[in-house]
Amino acid sequence: MPSVTPQHAAGVVRTVDRVGVTPPWATRTPPPETRDPEAVARLARVLAEHPGTLVLTGAGMSTDSGIPDYRGRDGTRRVMPMLHAEFCASTENRQRYWARSYVGWQRFSAAAPNPAHRAVARMQQAGTLGTVITQNVDGLHQRAGSPAVLDLHGSLAEVVCLTCGDRTPRVDLQQRLDEANPGFDGLVRGEADDGSQVSSQIRPDGDVVLADEHVATFRLVDCVVCGADTLKPDVVFFGGVVPKDRVEECFALTDAAPALLVLGSSLAVMSGLRFVRRAARRGIPVLAVTRGPTRGDEHMTVRVDGDLAPTLDRLAPQEQTP
């Protein structure tokens, strides 16, 4: 199968930095007021004054659900994700991705919304928060009951053929991969044929680390419509292009928002930082709850340096018990 030419429609590229390099912004010490006990109270006052605040969420939203971030708390990238051009370049690269993703999918798809997701949903339902723009691809905001979510980088729950554009649910593809790879049952359970353990640590894109000998025996399945081996999760890989209409929708939301609240994102790459900068240029409040510094700290009106779940629980209406 020839290599697939990446389709760079007029959108914006999702950039990636190097593994093991700490960016300069990540070495800054958060200002003392971000850890002040009154910081949450200040945040609550601004939110009360700006109902319908737009939300931007990053990987930190889902770490309590067992889905890790690509970065450590010092802002250093810990793992290199699959790049768009790399995925498109060869069948072997797609085989490596899908083998790892196939084994990781059962654990990734079983991840449940955590208290932070549920608190955001309650704040949306109460009118405190408006639409959520999420950089995550796990669908946990929707499963928590959020009424308005825009998946900036797409969703792992869908698969698209890069050759003909056909779309299918990921669960259907997983069933086809099950049938094509009966010998992988043990790997999915976390054990290799020799009894050794397979990494149970899923990565942010839902895959796991597999040994080369396991990858080499994995069988890809082709698109049911055109027969090409170019099935891809419907997500924007690093180095790929966020569709122009999706970016413009996010800009329109930012331009109409009374304020912007960043949750669980270091804003290390432009896919999220551009909206913070746009909000700051408009002069609306920019708020954040994160652990450690962010690349957009100079734009913040109020920032809380703390864990998401307990902070949001103080801000949200109480969860109703059945």
PyMOL commands that set and color helices and strands:
alter all, ss='L'
color gray80, all
select helices_A, chain A and resi 24-27+32-35+39-49+59-61+63-65+84-89+91-109+115-125+140-143+170-180+182-189+212-216+244-256+270-282+297-299+308-315
alter helices_A, ss='H'
color red, helices_A
select strands_A, chain A and resi 12-13+53-57+129-134+149-151+154-161+167-169+231-235+241-242+260-263+286-290+302-305
alter strands_A, ss='S'
color yellow, strands_A
deselect
rebuild
show_as cartoon
